[in-house]
Amino acid sequence: MTPARPVPRVVAAALRPPDPHCYGHCSEPVRPHPVTMRLPGSLAVYACPGGVVSVSVYAEWAARDPSTLVLRELRRRASPARTVLRRDLRLATRHGPELGPDPERFLAERGGEIPVRVVYWRRYPVRRGAVVHRLFACFRHGRGTVRFYVAPDSDPPARCPACRRSSRSRVTSTGRSARARS
């Protein structure tokens, strides 16, 4: 079996949604946020300016099913980990002809029949009474990182649990935050 490889740029471009917008939340354009991972493929989190996640897409060039590994990686980045459920992952196999002429040519020249495996993660909003809870992504923890969390849909959006913890840990003995004093 051929080892899994990163998806080449020409193929990754063909996998991007043509006109991505946030549906049901704000209708603003979503943009891909690349996330650094230990896996050979690439993860992009499509989120609107308010941080609501439309979909997370992992892609690798391999014959294997990467769903279990992707599930583990997503859970490492979610608070709590049970936010990511196996049933919310969708596996797709993409071959050259459905990706367009340039990716098809590239894959035929270099990989023959090896497909591109794509795992989509979409967590749908949940209504609890009058309040809608959505999946948010926080990108404030360093380049190429993400923290997923579920929070009530509000304006401004709720801060992620890691950001809330770090702001509480900066509170001094006088009860004022270190940031407020400077």
N, C-alpha and C positions, 0 to 999 in steps of 0.2 A: 504494500500500500504506500502511496506517495504521501509524504508528510504534509500537514496543513501549511499553507503559505498565506502571507498577507495578500489582500486583494489589490491588484495594480490600479493605478490612478484612473486609467482609461475605463476600467470596469467599474470602479467606485463611482465615477461620474454618471454612469448609466444607471446605477442603483438609486440615485437621489430622486426624491419626488419632484415632479415637474413644477408644481406651484404650491409649496407647502404653506398652509395657514392654520392657525389655531381655530378649531371648530368647537362651538359650544361654550367657549370661554370669552374670547375677545376678538376673534377674527383677524388679529394682527398676523403678519408673516412670522413663521417659525424659522429658526436657523439651526444648522447642525453644530453641535458642540462636540469636537472630537475628545475622546476619553482614552487615556493611556491605560493599557491593560497588560497582564502577563501572557495573554493568549496571542497566537500568531496573527489573528485577524484584526479588524478595526471596529470600534464601537463609536457610534454617533448618536447623541441625544438631541432630538428635535424638540426645542422648547420655545415658547413665546417670550416676549420681553418681560412678562410678569412671572416667568419661571414655571408655568404649567407645561408639563410634558405631553406632547402629542404622541410620540412614539420613540422608542430606542431601537436602533438597528445595529446588529453585529453581523459582519460578513467576513468569511474566509474562503480561500480557494482550496477546497479539499473534498474528498469523497465521504468523510465521516460526518456524523451528526454532532455538532458542537453544543447542542442545547443544554446538556447537563453541566458542562464547564461554564457556559454563559450564565446559567442560573446561579451557580456558585459565585461568580464574579459580581453579578448584579446584587446578590444578597449581601456581599461584603460592603456594598456602597449604600445600602438602604437602612433606614432607621424607622421602625424595627425591621429585621431581616425578613420577617413573614410578610412584608409588603409585596415581595416578589413571589408569586405563585407559579408553579409549573404550568398550570392550565392557561396562564396568560401569555405564554411563549408560543410563537408560531414559527415553524420551520418551513423554509421555502428552498427549493433547488432551482437555480437559474443556470441556463445553458446559453452559449454564445448567440444563437439566432434570436432569442427574445431580448437580448441586451442591445442590439443594434449592430451595424456593419463594422465599426472600429473595434469594439470589444470582441465581437465574434472572430474577426481576423486575428486579433492578439491571442485569444484563448486557443484557437486552432493551431497557431504557430508554436505556442509554448507549452500547452497543456493537453492537447488532444481532447480526450473525453472527460477530463476532470472538471466537475461543475463548481459553481460558486454556491456555497451554502450560506443562507441568510436567516438569522433568527430575529424575529420582530417581537418586541415586548410592548404591549399596550395595556395600561391599567385604566379601566373605565371609571368615570366619576360615580360616587356612591351618595345617594341622598339619605340623610338621617334627619327625619322631621322636615323642617324648612331649610336646613343647611346642606349644601352640596360640598362633599369632600373630594379633592382632586389630588393627583400625583404632581408634586413639585420637584424641581431639581435646583440644588444650590451649587454654584460654580465658584464660590469664594474660598475654596480650600487649597488653592494652588493650581498651577497650569496643568491641564489635562486630567483634572479630578472632578468628581461629581458626588454629591450626597442626595439620595432620593428620600422623600418623606411625604406623607399624606397629611393634608391640612384643610381646614374649612376654606372655601372660596371667599376671599375677602380682599378689600382694597385699603391699604397695601397688603400684599400677601404675608402670611405668617412666616417668621424666620425659621430656618431649619434647626433641628434639635442641637446639632453641634455648635452652631452660632450662638444659640441661647445659652448653652452650657459655658462657652468661652466668655461670654459677656458677664455671666454670674460669677465666674471665677476671678474676674478682674475687680470685683467689688472689694474695697478696702475695709479696714476695721471701722471707719467712720460711716460706712454704709453708702459712700459715694463711689462711683466707678472711677477707675484710674484714668479713663479717657476724659471724663468730665472735669477732672482737676487740671489737666494739662492745657 
